[in-house]
Amino acid sequence: MMAPVFGKVGIFGIGLLGGSVALGLRERFLAEEIHAYDPNPQALEDALALQVVDRVHTAPGGWIGELDLGILAAPVGVLVVEGQRLAPYAHPDSLWTDVGSVKAPVVQALSGVLPNFVGGHPMAGSEKAGVEAAHAGLLENAVWVLTPGPQTVPESLAKLRKLVGDLGAYPLEVAPELHDRLVARISHLPYLLAIGLNRLVAQDEHRDLLMYLAAGGFRDLTRVASGSPRMSRDMVVANRAALRGAIEDLRAILLELEDQLEAPETLLATAEEAKRTRDALPIVKRSLLPVMNELVVQVPDKPGQISIVSTALGSAGINIKNFEVLAIRDEGGAIRMGFASREEQEAARRVLEGIGYRVR
């Protein structure tokens, strides 16, 4: 058996994302020993009980100098301070990265402070929080943005790029400032919108009736508001400069849409453009990622359809790389699946049509 890529790895902040990285390292045999540090003793106790890590620490110390890899997974509001506090303990040959959702201030503050530091941000998450919600699958097929700066050591970047791939994610290199602008629009602004929509309901005189009528569309749009308010607050505040620009652009678009209420044909054209944009957002078939060979399967409005489809393909030895439920209503609607090869796509089509499903 080949030796793991890393000997000792330290996870600093053992919540959902830090715990998922630890589980990914463990399940793929990428680390000999995984250490965790967190100021919350309960989080450390849970991490040990769930076998997410091997050893836990309640304070920095000499153990940090034994690490081959350090991963900062603390909340973005304290990430820079945490990195600066750990730097004196780090071995000069160790590799360091972070998983924070804001990159420019982190890269600027920690490059040259932590040895061989490379900024990172796995684009994965959940409305659930805590190490008990962690799972290695959270990282699979996710885009993991790497944000090298002027001081980044090429060998360190190469090591981290390989690690991301070994964890089942797709490394994507982007300048820190560009990362923050992009994430403000596709992650941080949607969070503020979710807050705003919930606030609109909460302040209405017919609040109870609105909540009773809220269906799948409203729930999908506002799901991210169920995450940790404190962590999310810190995230958007840390990226407020880029977020203000996104808010200004959205404000202009909302004014356009308001005017288009008096111009139905123009509104229709805008809506059709929006549909084309949304429909061009497959699960992982992004322009910079490997092409997935997709099928869309129509399923009846009956329980258990997801299980039937996945079991049938599994029994045929066909691996589903990506999976998304479309037009969901309970467990009915349509299922979109991605396969690694055209041959697997065709084999899946034959299996599913053979048991009575309509496939396109």
C-alpha positions in Angstrom: 0.0 0.0 0.0 1.3 3.5 -0.9 2.0 5.9 1.9 -0.5 8.8 2.4 0.5 12.0 0.6 0.6 13.9 4.0 1.8 12.7 7.4 0.1 14.9 9.9 -2.6 17.4 8.9 -4.2 20.0 11.1 -7.7 21.3 10.7 -8.2 24.7 12.4 -12.0 25.0 12.9 -13.8 21.7 12.9 -17.3 22.7 11.6 -19.2 21.6 8.5 -16.4 22.5 6.0 -13.4 21.6 8.1 -15.0 18.4 9.1 -15.8 17.5 5.5 -12.2 18.1 4.5 -11.0 15.9 7.3 -13.4 13.1 6.3 -12.3 13.5 2.7 -8.6 13.1 3.7 -9.5 10.1 5.9 -11.7 8.3 3.4 -9.2 8.7 0.5 -6.2 7.8 2.7 -4.5 11.1 2.0 -3.3 11.7 5.6 -1.7 9.5 8.2 -3.0 11.4 11.2 -5.6 14.3 11.3 -5.4 16.8 14.2 -8.1 19.4 15.0 -8.1 22.6 16.9 -11.2 24.5 17.8 -12.0 26.9 20.6 -15.3 25.0 21.2 -14.6 21.9 23.3 -17.9 20.3 22.3 -17.0 20.5 18.6 -13.7 18.7 19.4 -15.5 16.1 21.4 -18.0 15.5 18.6 -15.2 15.3 16.0 -13.5 12.5 18.0 -16.8 10.7 18.7 -17.7 10.7 15.0 -14.1 9.6 14.1 -13.7 12.7 11.9 -10.2 13.3 13.4 -7.5 11.3 15.3 -6.4 13.9 17.8 -7.8 17.2 19.2 -6.2 20.3 20.7 -7.6 23.1 22.8 -4.7 25.4 22.3 -1.9 26.1 19.8 1.5 24.5 20.6 4.5 22.6 19.5 2.2 20.0 17.7 1.6 22.6 15.0 5.3 22.4 14.0 4.9 18.7 13.2 2.2 19.3 10.6 2.8 18.7 6.9 -0.4 20.5 6.0 -2.5 23.1 7.9 -6.0 24.0 6.8 -7.7 27.2 8.2 -11.4 26.5 8.4 -12.2 29.1 11.1 -15.1 31.6 10.4 -14.1 34.3 7.9 -14.4 37.0 10.6 -11.5 35.5 12.6 -9.6 33.7 9.9 -6.8 36.2 9.4 -6.2 36.7 13.1 -6.2 32.9 13.6 -3.6 32.4 10.8 -1.4 35.1 12.2 -1.6 33.5 15.7 -0.6 30.1 14.4 2.3 31.3 12.2 5.0 31.3 14.8 4.4 27.6 15.5 4.4 26.4 11.8 7.2 24.5 10.3 8.8 26.4 7.4 8.4 23.5 5.0 4.7 22.9 5.8 1.9 23.8 3.4 -0.9 26.0 4.4 -4.3 27.0 2.9 -7.7 28.1 4.0 -11.3 27.5 3.0 -12.7 31.0 3.6 -15.3 32.5 1.2 -13.5 35.9 1.0 -10.0 35.8 -0.4 -8.4 39.2 -1.2 -7.9 40.3 2.5 -6.9 36.7 3.6 -4.3 36.3 0.8 -2.9 39.8 1.5 -2.6 39.2 5.2 -1.3 35.7 5.3 1.0 35.4 2.3 4.6 35.5 3.7 3.3 35.1 7.2 2.2 31.4 7.1 4.7 29.3 5.2 3.8 28.2 1.7 0.3 29.7 2.0 -2.1 29.4 -0.9 -5.7 30.8 -0.5 -8.5 28.5 -1.3 -12.3 28.3 -1.3 -14.3 25.1 -2.0 -17.6 26.1 -3.4 -19.6 23.7 -1.3 -21.8 24.1 1.7 -25.1 23.5 3.3 -27.7 25.3 5.4 -26.7 22.8 8.1 -23.8 23.7 10.4 -21.4 21.8 12.7 -19.2 18.8 12.4 -22.1 16.5 12.8 -23.3 17.6 9.4 -19.9 17.0 7.8 -19.5 14.4 5.0 -16.8 13.8 2.5 -19.3 13.9 -0.4 -19.8 17.6 0.2 -16.5 18.2 -1.7 -17.0 15.8 -4.6 -17.5 17.4 -8.0 -17.3 20.9 -6.3 -15.3 23.7 -7.8 -12.4 24.5 -5.4 -11.1 27.9 -6.1 -7.4 28.5 -5.6 -6.2 32.1 -5.3 -2.5 32.4 -5.7 -0.9 35.8 -5.1 2.4 37.4 -6.0 4.2 35.6 -3.2 2.8 32.1 -3.9 5.4 29.4 -4.3 4.7 27.4 -7.6 5.5 24.1 -5.9 3.0 24.8 -3.1 0.3 25.7 -5.6 1.0 22.5 -7.5 0.7 20.4 -4.3 -2.6 22.0 -3.3 -4.0 21.6 -6.8 -3.2 17.9 -6.7 -4.8 17.6 -3.2 -8.0 19.2 -4.4 -8.2 16.8 -7.3 -7.5 13.9 -4.9 -10.4 15.0 -2.7 -12.7 14.7 -5.8 -13.1 18.4 -6.4 -12.1 20.6 -9.4 -9.3 23.1 -8.8 -9.8 26.5 -10.5 -7.2 29.3 -10.2 -8.5 32.8 -10.0 -7.0 36.1 -8.7 -8.2 36.8 -5.2 -9.9 40.1 -6.1 -11.7 38.5 -9.0 -12.8 35.7 -6.8 -14.4 38.1 -4.4 -16.3 40.0 -7.1 -17.6 36.7 -8.6 -18.6 35.2 -5.2 -20.4 38.4 -4.2 -22.8 37.9 -7.2 -23.4 34.1 -7.0 -23.2 33.5 -3.3 -23.2 36.6 -1.0 -25.9 38.6 -2.9 -28.3 35.6 -2.9 -27.9 35.3 0.8 -28.9 39.0 1.3 -31.8 38.4 -1.1 -32.9 35.4 1.0 -32.9 37.6 4.1 -34.8 40.3 2.3 -37.5 37.9 1.1 -38.0 36.5 4.5 -38.1 40.0 6.0 -40.8 40.9 3.4 -42.9 38.1 4.7 -42.2 38.6 8.4 -43.2 42.3 8.3 -46.4 41.8 6.3 -49.7 42.1 8.2 -50.8 38.7 6.7 -47.6 37.0 7.8 -49.2 33.8 8.9 -51.2 33.4 5.7 -48.1 34.1 3.6 -46.1 31.4 5.4 -49.0 29.0 4.9 -49.0 29.7 1.2 -45.2 29.6 0.8 -44.5 26.8 -1.7 -41.4 25.2 -3.2 -40.2 28.3 -5.2 -40.1 30.5 -2.1 -38.5 27.8 0.0 -35.8 27.2 -2.7 -35.0 30.9 -3.0 -34.7 31.4 0.7 -33.0 28.2 1.8 -29.6 29.8 2.4 -31.2 32.0 5.2 -31.4 28.8 7.3 -27.6 28.8 7.8 -25.7 30.2 10.7 -26.7 33.9 10.8 -23.4 34.9 12.6 -21.1 33.2 10.1 -23.1 34.4 7.1 -23.1 38.0 8.5 -19.3 37.8 8.9 -19.0 36.5 5.3 -21.0 39.3 3.6 -19.4 42.0 5.8 -15.9 40.8 4.9 -16.8 41.1 1.2 -18.8 44.3 1.5 -16.9 46.3 -1.1 -17.5 43.8 -3.9 -21.0 43.2 -2.6 -22.0 46.9 -2.8 -21.2 46.8 -6.5 -23.4 43.7 -7.0 -26.2 45.4 -5.1 -26.0 48.5 -7.2 -26.2 46.4 -10.4 -29.2 44.4 -9.1 -31.0 47.6 -8.0 -30.8 48.8 -11.6 -32.1 45.5 -12.9 -35.0 45.6 -10.5 -35.9 49.1 -11.8 -35.8 47.7 -15.3 -38.1 44.9 -14.4 -40.5 47.3 -12.7 -40.7 49.3 -15.9 -41.3 46.1 -17.9 -44.5 45.4 -16.0 -46.0 47.9 -18.4 -44.3 46.3 -21.4 -45.3 42.6 -21.4 -43.4 41.7 -24.6 -40.2 43.2 -23.3 -40.7 41.4 -20.0 -41.3 38.1 -21.9 -38.0 38.6 -23.8 -36.2 39.2 -20.4 -37.8 36.2 -18.9 -36.8 34.0 -21.9 -33.2 35.3 -21.6 -33.3 34.4 -17.8 -34.6 30.9 -18.6 -31.7 30.4 -21.1 -29.2 31.5 -18.5 -30.7 29.2 -15.8 -31.0 26.2 -18.1 -27.3 26.6 -19.0 -26.3 25.9 -15.4 -26.0 22.1 -15.2 -24.8 20.4 -12.1 -21.1 20.3 -13.1 -21.1 21.0 -16.8 -19.5 24.4 -16.4 -17.4 25.8 -19.1 -14.1 25.1 -17.2 -15.0 21.6 -16.1 -15.0 18.2 -17.8 -18.2 17.7 -19.9 -20.8 15.5 -18.3 -22.9 13.3 -20.5 -26.4 14.0 -19.1 -29.8 12.4 -19.2 -33.1 13.8 -18.0 -35.5 11.2 -16.7 -39.3 11.9 -16.3 -40.6 10.3 -13.1 -44.2 10.0 -11.9 -45.5 11.8 -8.8 -45.0 8.8 -6.6 -42.8 8.1 -3.6 -39.5 6.2 -4.0 -38.7 7.2 -7.6 -35.2 8.4 -6.8 -34.4 5.1 -5.1 -35.8 3.0 -8.0 -33.7 4.9 -10.6 -30.5 4.8 -8.6 -30.9 1.2 -7.6 -31.5 0.1 -11.2 -28.4 1.9 -12.5 -26.3 0.6 -9.6 -27.4 -2.9 -10.2 -26.3 -2.5 -13.8 -22.8 -1.3 -12.7 -23.4 2.3 -14.0 -21.9 5.1 -11.9 -23.9 8.3 -11.6 -21.4 11.2 -11.4 -23.9 13.9 -10.7 -27.5 14.0 -9.7 -30.1 16.8 -9.6 -33.9 16.8 -9.0 -35.8 19.2 -11.3 -39.3 20.6 -11.2 -39.6 18.9 -7.8 -42.9 18.3 -6.2 -42.6 15.8 -3.3 -40.5 13.1 -5.1 -42.0 13.6 -8.6 -41.0 15.6 -11.6 -37.7 15.0 -13.4 -34.2 13.9 -12.5 -31.1 15.0 -14.3 -28.0 12.8 -14.1 -24.5 13.1 -15.4 -22.2 10.3 -16.5 -18.5 10.2 -17.1 -18.7 8.8 -20.6 -21.1 8.7 -23.5 -21.1 4.9 -23.3 -22.3 5.0 -19.7 -24.9 7.6 -20.7 -26.3 5.3 -23.4 -26.2 2.3 -21.1 -28.2 4.2 -18.5 -30.7 5.3 -21.1 -31.3 1.6 -22.1 -31.7 0.5 -18.5 -34.1 3.3 -17.6 -36.2 2.9 -20.7 -36.2 -0.8 -20.1 -38.0 -0.3 -16.8 -40.5 2.1 -18.2 -39.1 5.6 -17.8 -39.1 8.3 -20.4 -35.6 9.6 -21.0 -34.2 12.5 -23.0 
